[in-house]
């Protein structure tokens, strides 16, 4: 009997000890207060955050709140992720977000948030993902975001952000994805961004940027995508040094008021998408491009000379738009005759409004090729062949 009672006491003591440990695992009080301030700044018509007044955030797993698995040196659990995407939330971002000092992911994408981005977010030294795209945020980008040295991805696209792109962003030493497109950001692209040695994607299209294209960006050896469409780099040319971006896959500078000639891009062997349309570029088309090209859009410029014969050696080409230029000479039929013959392959070629004289070689358009073509300065002959594969 004594042995049984001893076992019972040991069990009860062990249970109590575990219970005490469980009770001790609570969220840092300062972070609880910060979360409550965040909620108070939000309008939640769908009641997604209705459990944010029930118990402890980490212990009771509040919606969108993800915490560390164990307590820190201060014996508290800490909020590491705040994921509130696509919840039809409106209101504004609370400055108290900056008190979530262990936060690694902050995601408010695809809501209806208004107001500015709190500069206090720059205090989140552990932050890796800052995702605010698809809202109605306004105001300027805080300089303090440049303090986020561990940030991998910054997405603020599709908002109403205005003002300049801060030079302090050059201090984001870990950033790989910088998505600021579809806003009203103005001014010069800071040349200092060349310091972002890990940068993969630079998306600044559909803003109000001006000035010149910084040659210094050619030092970004890891760059895969540069997308700057629909800005106003009036009087600027495309720096020849961009040919040093050896890993670049997409270069899109559509409608940017660019002048000068197209640089030699043959050394960019992985380039598959090139859009320089709707600019004021002159001179001839580069004689050689990557064999990986799928899209080439040089339409609505002032390009002259012949269509390069090397375009006959682009087997993966899907779209070639050269319309509204001053090109002359003949059109190499090999452009479509040497294309990839797989069933899914499609090729659209638009050569209208040029001074092209003839087609070199037999027309023989395959079923999966669409050709738009004018002969001579006047539209004496217009050929458009479009058939569906049987």
C-alpha positions in Angstrom: 0.0 0.0 0.0 2.9 2.4 0.9 4.5 1.7 -2.5 1.2 2.4 -4.3 0.8 5.8 -2.4 4.4 6.7 -3.2 3.7 6.1 -6.9 0.6 8.2 -6.7 2.5 11.1 -5.1 5.2 10.9 -7.8 2.6 10.9 -10.5 0.7 13.9 -9.0 4.0 15.8 -8.5 5.0 15.1 -12.1 1.6 16.2 -13.4 1.8 19.4 -11.5 5.3 20.1 -12.7 4.2 19.6 -16.3 1.2 21.8 -15.7 3.4 24.5 -14.4 5.6 24.3 -17.4 2.6 24.6 -19.7 1.2 27.5 -17.8 4.7 29.2 -18.0 4.7 29.0 -21.8 2.8 32.2 -22.5 3.4 35.0 -25.0 5.5 38.0 -24.1 3.2 40.6 -22.6 4.6 43.4 -24.8 3.8 41.3 -27.9 0.2 40.6 -26.6 -0.3 44.3 -26.2 1.1 44.9 -29.7 -1.3 42.3 -31.2 -4.3 43.9 -29.5 -3.2 47.3 -30.9 -2.9 45.8 -34.4 -6.5 44.5 -34.0 -7.8 47.8 -32.8 -6.5 49.5 -36.0 -8.3 47.0 -38.2 -11.8 46.6 -39.4 -12.7 42.9 -39.7 -16.2 42.5 -41.3 -15.8 38.8 -41.7 -14.8 38.3 -38.0 -11.6 36.4 -38.9 -9.9 37.8 -35.8 -12.8 37.0 -33.4 -10.5 34.7 -31.4 -8.0 37.5 -30.7 -9.7 38.2 -27.3 -9.6 34.6 -26.1 -6.7 33.5 -24.0 -3.0 33.7 -24.9 -2.1 34.3 -28.5 0.5 31.6 -28.7 -1.1 29.1 -26.4 -4.5 29.4 -28.0 -3.2 29.8 -31.5 -4.9 33.0 -32.5 -5.8 33.2 -36.2 -2.8 34.1 -38.3 -0.5 34.2 -35.3 2.4 31.7 -35.4 4.8 31.5 -32.5 8.2 29.9 -31.5 8.0 26.3 -30.4 9.9 27.0 -27.2 10.4 29.9 -24.8 13.2 32.3 -25.2 15.8 33.4 -22.6 13.1 35.6 -21.1 10.9 32.4 -20.5 8.2 33.7 -22.9 6.9 32.5 -26.3 7.4 34.9 -29.1 5.4 35.7 -32.2 7.4 34.8 -35.3 4.8 35.1 -38.1 1.7 37.2 -38.6 -0.2 36.0 -41.7 -3.4 37.9 -42.3 -3.6 37.7 -46.1 -6.8 37.9 -48.1 -9.1 38.5 -45.1 -11.0 41.5 -46.4 -9.4 43.6 -43.7 -9.5 47.4 -43.8 -8.2 50.0 -41.5 -4.5 50.8 -41.1 -1.2 49.2 -39.9 -0.5 49.9 -36.3 2.9 51.4 -35.3 2.9 48.7 -32.5 3.9 46.2 -35.2 7.4 47.3 -34.5 7.2 45.8 -31.0 6.9 42.2 -32.4 10.7 42.0 -32.2 11.0 38.3 -33.1 8.8 38.6 -36.2 10.1 36.9 -39.3 7.1 37.0 -41.6 4.6 39.9 -41.8 1.9 39.2 -44.4 -1.1 41.5 -45.0 -1.5 40.8 -48.8 -4.7 41.3 -50.6 -6.7 43.3 -48.1 -8.1 46.8 -48.2 -5.6 48.6 -45.8 -5.2 52.3 -46.1 -2.8 54.8 -44.5 1.0 54.7 -44.5 3.5 52.0 -43.8 4.7 52.5 -40.2 8.4 53.4 -39.9 8.4 51.2 -36.8 8.5 48.1 -39.0 12.1 49.0 -39.5 12.8 47.8 -35.9 12.0 44.2 -36.8 15.6 43.1 -37.2 14.6 39.4 -37.7 12.1 40.1 -40.5 12.6 38.0 -43.7 9.3 38.6 -45.5 7.4 41.9 -45.6 4.3 41.3 -47.8 1.9 44.2 -48.2 0.9 44.0 -51.8 -2.6 44.4 -53.1 -3.9 47.0 -50.6 -4.6 50.7 -50.7 -1.6 51.9 -48.7 -0.4 55.5 -49.5 2.4 57.8 -48.4 6.1 57.3 -48.9 8.3 54.3 -48.3 9.9 54.7 -44.8 13.7 55.1 -44.9 13.7 52.9 -41.8 12.9 49.8 -43.9 16.5 50.0 -45.0 17.5 48.7 -41.6 16.0 45.3 -42.4 19.3 43.5 -43.1 17.7 40.0 -43.0 14.8 40.8 -45.3 14.6 38.4 -48.3 11.4 39.7 -50.0 9.7 43.1 -50.0 6.4 43.2 -51.8 4.5 46.5 -51.7 3.2 46.3 -55.3 -0.3 47.3 -56.2 -0.8 50.1 -53.7 -0.8 53.9 -53.8 2.7 54.5 -52.6 4.3 57.8 -53.7 7.5 59.7 -53.1 11.1 58.5 -53.9 12.7 55.1 -53.6 14.8 55.5 -50.5 18.6 55.3 -50.8 18.6 53.4 -47.5 17.2 50.4 -49.3 20.8 49.8 -50.5 21.4 48.5 -46.9 19.0 45.5 -47.3 21.9 43.2 -47.7 19.9 40.0 -47.9 17.1 41.2 -50.2 16.4 39.0 -53.2 12.9 40.1 -54.3 12.1 43.8 -54.5 8.6 44.2 -55.8 7.4 47.8 -55.8 5.5 47.9 -59.1 2.1 49.4 -59.7 2.4 52.4 -57.4 3.2 56.1 -57.9 6.9 56.0 -56.8 8.8 58.9 -58.4 12.3 60.2 -58.9 15.6 58.6 -59.7 16.3 54.9 -59.2 19.1 55.1 -56.6 22.4 54.0 -58.1 23.3 52.7 -54.6 21.1 49.7 -55.2 24.1 48.0 -56.9 25.1 47.1 -53.3 22.2 44.6 -53.2 24.4 41.7 -54.3 21.8 39.0 -53.6 19.0 40.7 -55.7 17.1 38.4 -58.0 14.0 40.4 -59.0 13.7 44.2 -59.4 10.1 45.1 -60.3 9.4 48.8 -60.5 7.1 48.9 -63.5 4.0 51.2 -63.6 5.3 54.0 -61.4 6.4 57.6 -62.0 10.1 57.1 -62.1 12.3 59.5 -64.0 16.0 60.3 -64.5 18.3 57.7 -66.0 18.9 54.0 -65.9 21.8 53.5 -63.5 24.7 51.7 -65.1 25.7 50.5 -61.7 22.9 48.0 -61.7 25.1 45.9 -64.1 27.0 44.9 -61.0 24.1 42.8 -59.7 25.5 39.5 -60.8 22.5 37.4 -59.4 19.8 39.4 -61.1 17.2 37.4 -63.0 14.4 39.9 -63.8 14.5 43.7 -64.4 11.0 45.0 -65.0 10.7 48.8 -65.3 7.9 49.3 -67.9 5.8 52.4 -68.0 8.1 54.9 -66.4 9.7 58.1 -67.9 13.5 57.8 -68.2 13.4 60.7 -70.7 16.6 61.1 -72.6 18.2 58.0 -71.1 19.7 55.1 -73.0 20.1 51.5 -72.0 23.6 51.2 -70.5 25.9 49.0 -72.5 27.1 47.5 -69.2 23.8 45.7 -68.8 25.3 43.0 -71.1 27.3 42.0 -67.9 24.1 40.7 -66.3 25.0 37.2 -67.3 22.2 35.5 -65.4 19.4 37.8 -66.5 16.3 36.0 -67.9 13.9 38.9 -68.4 14.5 42.5 -69.4 11.4 44.5 -69.7 11.7 48.3 -70.4 8.5 48.9 -72.3 7.3 52.5 -72.7 10.1 54.2 -70.8 11.0 57.1 -73.1 14.4 55.5 -73.8 16.7 56.8 -76.5 19.9 55.5 -78.1 20.6 52.1 -79.5 20.0 48.6 -78.2 23.2 47.2 -76.6 24.8 44.0 -77.5 23.1 41.4 -75.3 24.6 38.2 -76.8 26.6 37.4 -73.6 23.3 37.0 -71.6 22.8 33.4 -72.5 19.8 32.7 -70.4 17.8 35.7 -71.6 14.4 34.5 -72.8 12.2 37.7 -72.6 13.1 41.0 -74.1 10.6 43.9 -74.3 11.9 47.3 -75.4 8.7 48.4 -77.2 7.2 51.8 -77.3 10.5 53.8 -76.8 12.6 56.0 -79.1 15.4 53.5 -79.8 17.2 53.8 -83.1 20.0 52.0 -85.0 19.9 48.4 -85.9 18.7 45.3 -84.1 21.6 43.5 -82.4 22.9 40.8 -84.7 22.8 38.1 -82.0 20.6 37.3 -79.1 20.3 34.3 -76.7 19.3 31.0 -78.3 16.8 30.7 -75.4 14.7 33.7 -76.6 10.9 33.1 -76.4 9.7 36.7 -76.6 11.2 39.6 -78.5 9.2 42.8 -78.6 11.0 45.8 -80.2 7.8 47.4 -81.7 7.1 51.1 -81.9 10.7 52.4 -82.0 12.9 53.9 -84.8 14.9 50.8 -85.6 16.4 50.5 -89.1 18.3 48.0 -91.2 17.5 44.4 -91.8 16.0 41.7 -89.6 19.1 39.8 -88.3 19.6 36.4 -90.0 20.4 35.0 -86.5 16.7 35.2 -85.7 16.4 32.1 -87.9 18.3 30.2 -85.1 15.8 30.8 -82.3 14.0 27.4 -82.0 12.0 28.3 -78.9 10.7 31.7 -80.1 7.0 32.3 -79.5 6.5 35.9 -80.2 8.4 38.3 -82.4 7.0 41.9 -82.6 8.9 44.3 -84.8 6.0 46.4 -86.1 6.1 50.2 -86.4 9.8 50.6 -87.1 11.9 51.5 -90.2 13.3 48.1 -91.0 14.2 47.2 -94.5 15.4 44.3 -96.6 13.9 40.9 -96.8 12.3 38.7 -94.1 14.1 35.4 -93.5 11.5 32.6 -93.8 13.8 30.4 -91.7 12.5 32.3 -88.7 9.4 30.1 -88.7 10.8 27.2 -90.6 13.4 26.4 -87.9 11.2 26.8 -84.9 10.6 24.0 -82.4 8.1 21.6 -83.9 6.4 20.4 -80.7 2.6 20.3 -80.7 2.3 23.1 -78.1 4.6 25.4 -79.9 3.1 28.6 -81.2 4.8 31.5 -83.0 3.3 35.0 -83.6 5.2 37.4 -85.9 4.2 41.0 -86.4 6.3 42.9 -89.0 3.7 45.5 -90.1 4.5 49.2 -90.7 8.1 48.8 -91.8 9.9 49.1 -95.2 10.5 45.4 -95.7 10.7 44.4 -99.4 10.0 40.6 -99.6 10.2 37.3 -97.9 13.5 35.4 -98.4 12.6 31.8 -99.1 9.4 29.9 -99.4 6.5 31.2 -97.3 5.3 27.7 -96.2 3.8 28.9 -92.9 3.2 26.0 -90.5 -0.2 25.7 -88.9 1.0 27.1 -85.6 2.4 30.3 -87.0 0.7 33.7 -87.3 2.4 36.2 -89.6 1.4 39.9 -90.0 3.3 41.6 -92.7 3.3 44.6 -95.1 5.2 44.8 -98.3 6.8 48.2 -99.0 6.2 51.6 -97.5 2.6 51.5 -98.7 0.4 48.6 -97.6 0.5 47.1 -101.1 0.3 43.6 -99.7 -0.9 42.5 -96.3 -0.5 38.9 -95.4 -2.0 37.5 -92.3 -2.2 33.7 -92.1 -3.8 32.1 -89.1 -4.9 28.5 -89.1 -5.7 26.1 -86.3 -3.9 22.8 -86.0 -6.1 19.9 -87.0 
